[in-house]
Amino acid sequence: MNFEALKHRLPTIKKLIATLLLAVGCTAAGAQNGFNLPYSQFGMGESASPYNTPLGGGIGGTLYAARGYNFINPYNPASYAAVEQENLVLDIGLSLQRYRLSDNSNSMSDFDGNLAYLALAFPLTGWWKSAVGLTPCSETEYESIHLAPFSDGTQVKTVYDGTGGIYRVFWGNGFNVGKQLTVGFNINYLYGDINRGLKYDILGSDTNHYSDSRRLKNTHISGLTFDIGAQCLLEIDEKRQLTLGLTLELPRKMTTRDTAWIYTLVEGTENANSIVDSSLYESSVTRPLGIGLGVAYEYDRLWRLAADLHYAPWHGMKYEEGLTPPVFPQSGVDYTANYTAALSVAWLGNTAASNYWKRIGISAGLHYERGRLGLLLDGSSERIDEWGGGMNFSFPIRKGRSKIQLSMGYSSLGGKDLLRVECYTFGLTLSSCEQWFFKRKYN
């Protein structure tokens, strides 16, 4: 190990990480979705998937075998080893989503935008590269209203609502084990809050003798999770290359802290406004084991064909309340086996071409996720699957080392006779790759 080179780089790295952490704090403090995502009321909300991000949306999420010297791929930490020794890579991804909700008779739509991810990668030595960054993990934003007959011509209006989100700050490392093999790991710190509410209102001409009630619960989540990955590069001949990727998301039970409030209102006066015994409302959050396999075939460094498979016992993180019946009754969640398949094809762009248009990269991808969500309805399990596709355009800047990417993606989530959620994602990514860590021989 070249300790002198590492010592020379550390002050710059510390300043850059401090700037990134400041940006992370500002992002997490300001991030909030204003659109109703009905399926986010189940589990820990809508989990972020690679095919719904600017990074992977244009390639169907085929990231397990993806690597490059000028972009950061947190979905397989072994890919960090591709960062060149004197370079610093900064990735910033912005996304704009148009959601459309529909059932058999009605539909509505709205827009939402956010900072999708932020990451920084740098070399520590010739064989050891590191990365830090922020990505969203899940999002909760919903409100649903149910009316039911009560007695004497009155009705009960039940309102379910929730807000919040979980974020992931990661520190990853990738190592060159040999000319053909790289390995790596991510240490992820997950943190955030989910706020859930349940309100009963008695509607009628004379309801003063009935009590309205409001229940609130805050679940704070924090803890470490770990990912490991490997990539193997096989040179078939001078023009053909095969890359194999493997990732393992290690299972982990997260630390939760729950606080619950119960409000009772009689004749418009609020009574019994109190924090209840939180031990009665404790919840548990568990991350499952996830296994990802990827393969990418490149021809003449111009064309790329990739495919990914992923399996987990269930999608996202399992959320369970410790109280039976739960304080927030809802349709039961069936944590069914989750499978994802993705396929993509890409023209990588001819970096040696004098014509700028020939240097532009174009890619397209498809994905299908079986068992993204399972609901227990009327004694039977209803599996909700997701499918979609997207395209990506990569525009090189500054002699081709840095690039701007524009992506467009579509996904559809829903089941038979259930609400369908369609998401159109438009992404903008800046991948800056510049030389930072070198000493000039002459001034």
Secondary structure, DSSP 8 states (H G I E B T S, - for coil): --HHHHHHHHHHHHHHHHHHHHHHHHHHHH----S--GGGGSTTSEE--GGGSTTTGGGTT--TT---TTS--TTSGGGGGGS-TTEEEEEEEEEEEEEEEE-SS-EEEEEEEEEEEEEEEEESSSSEEEEEEEEEEEEEEEEEEEEEE-STT-EEEEEEEEEEEEEEEEEEEEEE-SSSEEEEEEEEEEEEEEEEEEEEEEESS--TTSEEEEEEEEEEEEEEEEEEEEEEEEE-SSSEEEEEEEEEE--EEEEEEEEEEEEEEETTEEEEEEE--GGGG-EEEEE--EEEEEEEEEETTTEEEEEEEEEESSSS-EEEESSSS-SS---EE----EEEEEEEEEE---TT-SSGGGG-EEEEEEEEEEEEEEEEETTEEEEEEEEEEEEEEEEEETTTTEEEEEEEEEEEEE-TTS-EEEEEEEEEEEEEEEE-S---S--
